[in-house]
Amino acid sequence: MTDVESHYETDRLAQLLRTRYECLLELRDLGRRQMELIERGELAALLDLLTTRQRSIDRLQRIERALDPFRDQSPQQRRWRSAEHRQQCAALIEQCQSLLAEIIAREKQCETALLHQREQTLALLQRMQTASNVQGMYSAEMDLSGSQINMLSEG
């Protein structure tokens, strides 16, 4: 492999890492927005956001597949334009790892918030059902009492 070819390879790696970083930033921001929508109970907007988020996840998966050939390479054998270029890529990898950890933590928070909201909604529905049942029983009792009164007053 010539120096030109190896530079091209590391340039491609650097570009993929930058694209991965940008995609992770987008996913982080979408995760923040997702939490806001969950907290406000805006389910229609949340569903739209989840659709957008899925497209970003699909994009990230394509980037990861493009990075696969580089995973098998020894980093020491790659030829870089400069030591600075290599350090920039190494820093980008660390930033990506940090973003990924933040995204995963936010996702767990969102899941917990959604479960909590679901439990609250279920509890509210149960209280409404109980109130409806009580109201129905009360109405039925009133109907029975009313008809007894009507029968008694006719005689």
C-alpha positions as CSV (number, residue, x, y, z in Angstrom):
1,M,0.0,0.0,0.0
2,T,1.4,3.4,-0.9
3,D,1.5,6.4,1.3
4,V,-1.3,8.1,-0.7
5,E,-3.6,5.0,-0.3
6,S,-3.0,4.8,3.4
7,H,-3.6,8.6,3.8
8,Y,-6.9,8.1,2.0
9,E,-7.8,5.3,4.4
10,T,-7.2,7.4,7.5
11,D,-8.9,10.4,5.9
12,R,-11.9,8.1,5.3
13,L,-11.7,6.9,8.9
14,A,-11.5,10.5,10.2
15,Q,-14.5,11.5,8.1
16,L,-16.6,8.6,9.4
17,L,-15.6,9.5,12.9
18,R,-16.8,13.1,12.4
19,T,-20.0,11.9,10.9
20,R,-20.5,9.5,13.8
21,Y,-19.9,12.3,16.2
22,E,-22.4,14.6,14.5
23,C,-25.0,11.8,14.5
24,L,-24.5,11.1,18.2
25,L,-24.9,14.9,18.9
26,E,-28.2,14.7,17.0
27,L,-29.3,11.7,19.0
28,R,-28.3,13.4,22.3
29,D,-30.3,16.4,21.4
30,L,-33.3,14.3,20.3
31,G,-33.0,12.5,23.7
32,R,-33.2,15.7,25.5
33,R,-36.3,16.8,23.5
34,Q,-37.8,13.3,24.1
35,M,-37.6,13.8,27.9
36,E,-39.2,17.2,27.6
37,L,-42.1,15.8,25.7
38,I,-42.5,12.9,28.1
39,E,-42.5,15.3,31.1
40,R,-45.2,17.5,29.4
41,G,-47.2,14.4,28.3
42,E,-47.2,15.4,24.6
43,L,-47.6,11.9,23.2
44,A,-48.3,12.9,19.6
45,A,-45.2,15.1,19.4
46,L,-43.3,12.3,21.1
47,L,-44.3,9.8,18.5
48,D,-43.1,12.2,15.7
49,L,-39.8,12.7,17.5
50,L,-39.4,8.9,17.9
51,T,-39.8,8.5,14.1
52,T,-37.1,11.1,13.6
53,R,-34.9,9.5,16.2
54,Q,-35.2,6.1,14.5
55,R,-33.9,7.6,11.3
56,S,-30.9,8.9,13.2
57,I,-30.4,5.5,14.7
58,D,-30.5,3.9,11.3
59,R,-28.0,6.4,10.0
60,L,-25.7,5.6,13.0
61,Q,-25.9,1.9,12.2
62,R,-24.9,2.6,8.6
63,I,-21.9,4.6,9.9
64,E,-21.0,1.8,12.3
65,R,-21.0,-0.7,9.4
66,A,-18.8,1.6,7.4
67,L,-16.4,1.7,10.3
68,D,-16.3,-2.1,10.6
69,P,-13.2,-2.6,8.3
70,F,-11.2,-0.2,10.5
71,R,-12.0,-2.3,13.6
72,D,-9.8,-5.1,12.4
73,Q,-6.8,-2.9,11.7
74,S,-4.0,-2.3,14.1
75,P,-4.1,1.5,15.0
76,Q,-0.3,1.5,15.1
77,Q,-0.1,0.4,11.4
78,R,-2.2,3.2,10.1
79,R,-0.5,6.0,8.3
80,W,-1.8,9.4,9.3
81,R,-1.3,12.8,7.7
82,S,0.2,14.0,11.0
83,A,0.4,13.1,14.6
84,E,-2.0,16.0,15.2
85,H,-4.5,14.4,12.8
86,R,-4.2,11.1,14.7
87,Q,-4.7,12.8,18.0
88,Q,-7.8,14.6,16.7
89,C,-9.3,11.3,15.7
90,A,-8.4,9.7,19.0
91,A,-10.1,12.7,20.8
92,L,-13.1,12.3,18.6
93,I,-13.4,8.6,19.5
94,E,-13.4,9.6,23.2
95,Q,-16.0,12.2,22.6
96,C,-18.2,9.7,20.8
97,Q,-17.9,7.3,23.7
98,S,-18.9,10.0,26.1
99,L,-21.8,11.0,24.0
100,L,-22.9,7.4,23.7
101,A,-22.8,7.0,27.4
102,E,-24.9,10.1,27.8
103,I,-27.4,8.9,25.2
104,I,-27.8,5.6,27.0
105,A,-28.3,7.2,30.4
106,R,-30.9,9.6,28.9
107,E,-32.7,6.7,27.3
108,K,-32.9,4.9,30.7
109,Q,-34.3,8.1,32.2
110,C,-36.9,8.4,29.4
111,E,-37.9,4.8,29.9
112,T,-38.3,5.3,33.7
113,A,-40.3,8.5,33.1
114,L,-42.6,6.7,30.6
115,L,-43.2,3.8,33.0
116,H,-44.0,6.3,35.8
117,Q,-46.4,8.2,33.5
118,R,-48.0,4.9,32.4
119,E,-48.5,3.9,36.1
120,Q,-50.0,7.3,36.9
121,T,-52.4,7.0,33.9
122,L,-53.4,3.5,34.9
123,A,-54.1,4.7,38.5
124,L,-56.2,7.5,37.1
125,L,-58.1,5.2,34.9
126,Q,-58.7,2.9,37.8
127,R,-60.0,5.8,40.0
128,M,-62.2,6.9,37.1
129,Q,-63.6,3.4,36.7
130,T,-64.2,3.1,40.4
131,A,-66.0,6.5,40.5
132,S,-68.1,5.4,37.5
133,N,-69.0,2.1,39.2
134,V,-70.0,4.0,42.4
135,Q,-72.0,6.5,40.4
136,G,-73.7,3.7,38.5
137,M,-74.5,1.9,41.8
138,Y,-75.8,5.1,43.3
139,S,-77.9,5.8,40.2
140,A,-79.4,2.3,40.3
141,E,-80.1,2.7,44.0
142,M,-81.8,6.0,43.3
143,D,-83.9,4.4,40.6
144,L,-85.0,1.6,42.9
145,S,-85.8,4.1,45.7
146,G,-87.6,6.3,43.3
147,S,-89.8,3.5,41.9
148,Q,-90.7,2.4,45.5
149,I,-91.7,5.9,46.4
150,N,-93.8,6.1,43.2
151,M,-95.5,2.8,44.0
152,L,-96.2,3.8,47.6
153,S,-97.5,7.2,46.7
154,E,-100.0,5.7,44.1
155,G,-101.7,3.6,46.7
